[in-house]
Every structure is written in structure tokens, then in C-alpha cells.
Amino acid sequence: MDNKLKYKLIFLLFIMTQLVSCQDKNIQGMEDGFYIKDKKLYYNQKNIALGMPVDQFVDALGKYDRKVEYSTGGGEHSDWFWTKKMFKASTSTNESGQEIIILAKMRIDEETGKPVEDYNGEYKEFPNINDVIKMYGKYDSISIDKSSARTSTFYVWDKLGINAAEANGVISTVNLYPLHVLKTMDLDLATGKTFYDGAGNAQLTQEMLEDRKNDKAIFDRMPKQEFKGKFSYNGNTIDFSKIGNTDWNNVVSGLKISGSDFDPAGDSENWSREIRESYDLYITINRFSNAEESGKLSIKKIGKYDTVGDISIWQHNTDEDRK
């Protein structure tokens, strides 16, 4: 081999070795916890990213404690039509959550000439469709509308105070919770078919049942412990194990995110800070203050809070999957 070529190869190898060495030192010099630098996200010096497969994300953070799945929406809705008698029956739900049949009158639409529901007419309630048929006879036609349920999947690291949402097999959002959810949200986690309204037991309405179902879904996907790790941005680090209940301003100044560049969209600059590294890496730091709260979250009940409630790491095109 020509000596000049040999020296060139050795020199190139030396340069590459130095570059790798510098990169390793750069990563090793990072704080533990979540670290954002040069539009990249790290956890304990490991490069992670939204959109990466779940198994790779788990390799970086360690085995999750729980996998939580829940479904929203979905179901079947039926309409029965008596076109000659001008009636329409539809499935519905009463205040107690029981499925019922609502019978409505129909009228002829002046523009289309077709029968439509008369919203100004009377409505009758029946326990089932058979009772309607007994009174009005066999229906002329039936329409059944089926909708698919939307399933959401969260991986929860209870001890770390973290959860992550999955979408199509990849991680779409990562959430850190310096405050436990019951410190920031008044959730109804009661069970049973009645509730105590201050005067006595009363029957639950369908709206109350739906609220309880939603509140339980929120609670189940939240970590059992608070995030007490470190969060760094461009070399500025906040150790949440040392952050108090009224340290919002200290977090903002410590991360150096007080300027207008970090204002969120809209008029909520006093209630959150937003780090926009790229379309694939947005970070929203949400403030929680109970200065105007009442009930379970009031200052009288839990003391004064004005600090970070949660941190959401998300992609601009998956805003709907946040939290």
C-alpha cells in the first residue's frame, strides 16, 4: 500500500475516533433524567424520541409497572320507522343509565318531500321495542348504525411518576407528573348506584355515571407516585426532588424559559411554558395553582400550590393524544 494512502487512512481513522470520543463525552456530561439538547431528547444519557417503537422506549426507561387500556365511544344505535303512521322509534338512555326506546312523531319535509322527525311533536318513552310494536304494529323499516370504539393505550411507570401514550405501536406522548393527579384534579372515584347529596341518598344520573367512568379512566392511567427526577433544557437543570409546592417561578427562571419565545399559543402564557424544538419535539410545562380552587383542592384543604402540575412531551401532529 502506498505510504501516502496509508497515512491518509490512519489520519481519517484518528479523526473519526476523536469525533466518537467527543460525542461520548458530550453524552456522559449530561445530567440524569430527561435532557433536551440540539433538538434531541435523552433519558439518563440515552437518546429517545417520540415515534420510536414501544419496546425501544421501554429499553431506555426500564420496564413499566402497568399497561392501561380503555375504550371510548363505540356502540350501536337503532331507528325503527312507521312511514305510513308517521312514527319513528330510537334507542336512547334514561337518567339512570337504562336503555329505553323513544317514540317520536314524523312530518313531511317541505323541501325534500321526505318524512323527517318532528322535533316540535310529542315524545313517548317505552322500556323496549316490543312494547312499541304491540301498540303500533310491525315497523316498516329499520336502520342500525354501528360505531367502533377508540382504544387508548398508556404505559405507566408508577415509581418514576411517568406515563407514555402509544399510537399505532409507537410512543406518541410522554407525560411527567411532579404532582399527583388527586392534587390537581377533583375526580369522582366513588362506586355504587347512589350518591350522597347532603340531604340524603339520590339516584345517579347517566351524566354522573359517564363522569365517573371518565374520571376513573383518568385516574387509572396516572402514576401512583410523583415525578422527582431531573429535567434539563440547554444545560439548565431542575431537580424536582427539590422543588416545593410554590416554586413555579423558580422552575421557569431555572430553565430560562421566561421569555416570549416560550409563550404558548393563545393567552395562557401565565399558565404554561412551551419549548418548541421541532415539529417532532414539543414540551409543554403546565402550571397548577389552587389560589381560586374550592372544595377538595382548596388552599384550606391541601395547602397552597403554585408549581408545575405536569410536563407533556409531544409531537405537533399528535396534539389530540396528549395526556
Disulfide bonds with the S-S distance in Angstrom:
none
